[in-house]
Amino acid sequence: MNLMEYTEKITKRFSRPRKVDELPDGRNATTITTLVDNIASENLVSEHGLSFWIEYNNRHILFDAGQSDIIVKNAKLLGIKLADTDAIVISHGHYDHTGGLATVLDIAPKATVYMHPAAFKLKFSRKGNRVKTIGISDSIKQVLLQKAGNGEVIWTESPTEVSAGLFITGQIPRIADFENAATSFFVDEDCQKTDTLPDDQAMFFDSPKGTVIVLGCAHAGVINTLDYVAKLSGRKRIFAVIGGMHLLSASLERIECTIDTFRRYDVQRIVPAHCTGHKAIEKFKEAFAERCFICSAGNRIYL
């Protein structure tokens, strides 16, 4: 199926009206719980990482897995049974989004994993003269390769449907040039080849309140991501954007352009997390006031 055919399929899905009273037991069918983030609610543990637990139409989807096994501790405290995981979506192949995978897959061995093949590439970061390995660990790669051999890994270079009405973007077109600024990420230890992170992808789905987009780090750019989801879904309005937005070192101009894009899509819930950066968050709060909510482990959003 080519991109045009897939876009038509997604648009048809999103063109079907959904009402709250059509959902099971008259209750909201969708919740998003933050399992891992840089900050945490009382009694939960924080780390530099991200993970969301999505309950969508009786399906349980884990979006990213944080940096370590604290995902298991936080899930237990929140009353979430990771053993019920139906699918695991990996936004990109950095350690702070994949480090908890092995532990989760021990608990939910039958969960299908959705990820872009470039997530498997070697990944490094450089700060000054310091070079650090930041990709998926070799031990987790071995687990994933075994699952791939069993047909339990879905490679997501193109838009992919995880559950009826819930999609992954696959690789996101980089249209907004200013979101493609040079980075400190590389695919070689000598730091000669820039990692453009083609594996960066987002999740999106329809809800009774409108289109919801979940971001890992938005390395492809928040604007590029929203524009691509709008193209795929055929929707001109987006209800919520949740997750990491990688604006920590962004210029004020880029932050303002992101704000303009949120306005263009009339976004009603902006929930920055993880790598968004304090400067961007403050600007979002100034621009959107009660529509901007700070994310932390333990937060639960009802849709």
C-alpha positions in Angstrom: 0.0 0.0 0.0 1.5 3.3 -1.0 1.4 6.5 1.0 -1.6 8.0 -1.0 -3.6 4.8 -0.4 -2.7 4.8 3.3 -3.6 8.4 3.6 -7.1 7.7 2.1 -7.5 4.8 4.6 -6.6 6.9 7.6 -8.8 9.8 6.4 -11.8 7.5 6.1 -11.2 6.2 9.7 -11.1 9.8 11.0 -14.2 10.9 9.0 -16.4 8.6 11.0 -18.2 10.5 13.7 -17.6 9.2 17.2 -19.8 10.0 20.2 -19.1 9.3 23.9 -22.3 7.3 24.2 -21.0 4.9 21.5 -18.2 3.8 23.8 -18.2 0.8 26.2 -20.5 1.3 29.2 -21.0 4.9 28.4 -17.4 5.7 29.7 -14.5 7.4 28.0 -12.6 4.7 26.2 -9.3 6.4 26.3 -6.9 7.4 29.0 -3.2 8.3 28.8 -1.1 7.8 32.0 2.4 9.0 32.3 4.6 6.2 33.6 8.0 7.8 33.2 9.1 11.4 32.9 11.8 13.7 34.1 9.6 14.8 37.0 7.2 12.7 39.1 4.2 13.0 41.3 4.5 12.1 45.0 5.6 8.5 45.8 6.6 7.9 42.1 10.2 7.8 40.7 11.5 10.2 38.1 14.3 9.8 35.5 15.4 11.3 32.3 13.1 9.4 30.1 9.5 9.0 28.9 6.8 6.4 28.8 3.0 6.6 28.4 0.4 3.9 29.1 -2.6 4.3 26.7 -5.9 2.5 27.2 -7.8 2.8 23.9 -10.9 0.8 23.0 -10.0 -2.1 25.4 -6.5 -2.2 24.0 -3.4 -1.5 26.1 -0.5 0.3 24.3 2.8 1.3 25.9 4.4 4.3 24.1 8.1 4.2 24.9 9.6 2.5 28.0 11.8 5.0 29.8 15.4 4.6 30.7 15.3 1.8 33.3 13.1 -0.6 35.3 11.5 2.3 37.2 8.6 1.9 34.7 7.7 -1.3 36.5 7.8 0.4 40.0 5.7 3.3 38.8 3.2 1.1 37.0 2.6 -1.0 40.1 2.1 2.1 42.3 -0.4 3.4 39.7 -2.3 0.1 39.5 -1.3 -0.6 35.9 -0.7 -4.2 34.9 2.1 -4.2 32.3 1.3 -7.9 31.7 -1.8 -6.6 29.9 0.3 -4.8 27.3 -1.0 -5.6 23.7 1.5 -3.4 21.8 4.6 -1.4 22.5 5.4 1.7 20.3 8.9 3.0 20.2 9.2 6.6 19.2 12.9 6.4 18.3 16.0 4.5 19.3 17.4 6.5 22.2 18.2 4.8 25.5 15.9 7.1 27.5 12.9 5.7 25.5 14.0 2.1 25.2 16.0 1.2 28.4 13.0 -0.4 30.1 12.1 -2.6 27.2 13.7 -5.8 28.4 12.0 -5.6 31.7 8.6 -4.9 30.2 9.0 -7.7 27.6 9.8 -10.1 30.5 6.4 -9.2 31.9 4.5 -9.0 28.6 6.4 -11.3 26.3 3.6 -11.5 23.7 3.3 -7.8 23.2 3.9 -6.7 19.6 6.6 -4.1 19.2 6.3 -1.3 16.6 9.4 0.6 15.6 11.3 2.1 12.7 14.2 0.0 11.5 16.6 3.0 11.9 16.1 2.8 15.6 18.5 -0.1 15.6 21.4 2.0 14.3 24.3 3.0 16.4 23.7 6.3 18.1 26.0 8.7 19.8 25.9 12.2 21.3 28.7 14.7 21.7 29.0 17.5 24.2 32.4 19.2 23.9 34.9 16.5 23.7 32.7 13.9 25.5 31.1 11.2 23.3 28.4 9.0 24.7 26.6 6.0 23.4 22.9 6.8 23.5 21.3 4.0 21.4 19.5 0.8 22.2 21.6 -1.5 24.3 23.0 -4.7 22.7 21.1 -6.9 25.1 17.8 -5.3 24.2 18.6 -5.5 20.5 19.0 -9.3 21.0 15.6 -9.5 22.6 14.0 -7.5 19.8 15.7 -9.5 17.0 14.4 -12.7 18.6 10.9 -11.2 18.6 11.3 -10.0 15.0 12.2 -13.6 14.0 8.9 -14.6 15.6 7.0 -12.0 13.6 6.4 -9.9 16.8 8.1 -6.7 15.6 6.4 -4.5 13.1 8.8 -2.2 11.2 7.1 1.2 10.7 8.8 3.1 7.9 5.4 4.2 6.7 2.1 5.0 8.6 1.0 2.0 10.4 -2.3 1.1 12.2 -1.7 -0.4 15.6 -5.4 -0.7 16.6 -8.6 0.4 14.9 -8.3 4.2 14.7 -4.9 4.4 16.4 -1.8 5.0 14.1 1.9 5.5 14.1 3.2 8.1 11.6 6.3 6.2 10.5 9.1 8.5 9.2 8.0 12.1 9.2 8.7 14.4 6.3 11.0 17.3 7.2 9.4 20.3 5.6 10.0 23.1 8.0 13.7 23.8 7.4 14.3 25.5 10.7 13.3 22.3 12.5 16.3 20.5 10.9 19.0 22.4 12.6 22.4 20.7 13.2 22.4 18.5 16.2 24.8 16.8 18.6 23.6 13.3 17.5 25.7 11.0 15.3 25.7 7.5 14.0 29.5 6.9 14.4 31.7 7.1 17.4 34.0 9.6 15.6 31.0 11.9 15.3 31.5 12.6 11.6 28.1 11.4 10.4 25.1 13.3 11.7 22.1 11.2 12.9 19.0 12.8 11.3 16.9 10.4 13.3 14.6 9.1 10.5 13.3 6.7 13.2 11.5 9.5 15.0 7.8 8.9 14.8 4.6 9.9 16.7 1.4 8.2 17.5 -2.1 9.7 16.8 -5.7 8.6 17.2 -9.2 9.9 17.2 -11.1 10.5 20.4 -14.5 11.9 21.3 -12.8 15.2 21.8 -10.8 15.2 18.6 -7.4 14.1 17.3 -4.7 13.4 19.9 -1.0 13.3 19.1 1.6 11.6 21.4 5.2 12.6 20.9 8.4 10.9 22.1 10.9 13.7 21.5 9.7 15.1 18.2 13.2 15.1 16.7 11.5 15.5 13.4 10.0 18.8 14.7 6.7 19.5 16.3 5.5 21.5 13.3 6.5 18.9 10.8 4.8 16.3 13.0 1.5 18.2 13.4 1.4 19.0 9.7 2.0 15.4 8.7 -0.7 14.1 11.1 -3.1 16.7 9.7 -2.3 15.5 6.2 -2.8 11.9 7.0 -6.0 12.3 9.0 -7.6 15.0 6.9 -8.3 16.9 10.1 -7.8 20.7 10.4 -8.1 20.7 14.1 -6.1 18.8 16.7 -7.4 18.5 20.3 -4.3 17.5 22.2 -0.5 17.3 21.8 1.2 15.4 24.5 4.9 14.5 25.1 8.5 15.5 24.5 9.0 18.4 22.0 12.9 18.7 22.0 12.9 22.5 22.3 15.5 22.7 25.1 18.0 24.6 22.9 15.5 26.0 20.4 15.6 29.7 19.4 12.8 32.0 20.5 11.8 32.3 16.8 11.3 28.5 16.6 9.3 28.4 19.8 7.1 31.2 18.5 6.6 29.3 15.2 5.6 26.2 17.3 3.1 28.4 19.2 1.7 29.7 15.9 1.2 26.1 14.7 -0.7 25.2 17.9 -2.9 28.1 17.2 -3.4 27.2 13.6 -4.7 23.7 14.6 -6.6 25.2 17.5 -5.0 22.8 20.0 -6.9 22.7 23.3 -4.6 20.6 25.4 -0.8 21.1 25.3 1.0 18.8 27.6 4.8 19.3 27.3 7.1 16.6 28.8 10.6 15.2 29.1 12.9 17.2 26.6 10.6 20.2 25.9 12.7 22.6 28.0 11.7 25.2 30.6 12.0 28.2 28.2 9.5 26.7 25.7 7.2 25.5 28.5 7.1 29.1 30.0 6.2 30.5 26.5 3.5 27.9 26.1 2.0 28.8 29.5 2.1 32.5 28.6 0.4 31.9 25.2 -2.2 29.3 26.2 -2.7 29.7 30.0 -5.2 27.0 31.1 -4.7 24.9 28.0 -1.1 24.1 28.9 -0.5 21.4 31.5 2.9 20.3 32.7 3.4 16.5 32.4 4.9 14.3 35.2 4.9 10.7 36.0 1.6 9.8 37.6 -0.5 12.2 35.5 -3.6 10.7 33.9 -5.5 12.3 31.0 -9.1 11.3 30.2 -10.3 11.6 26.6 
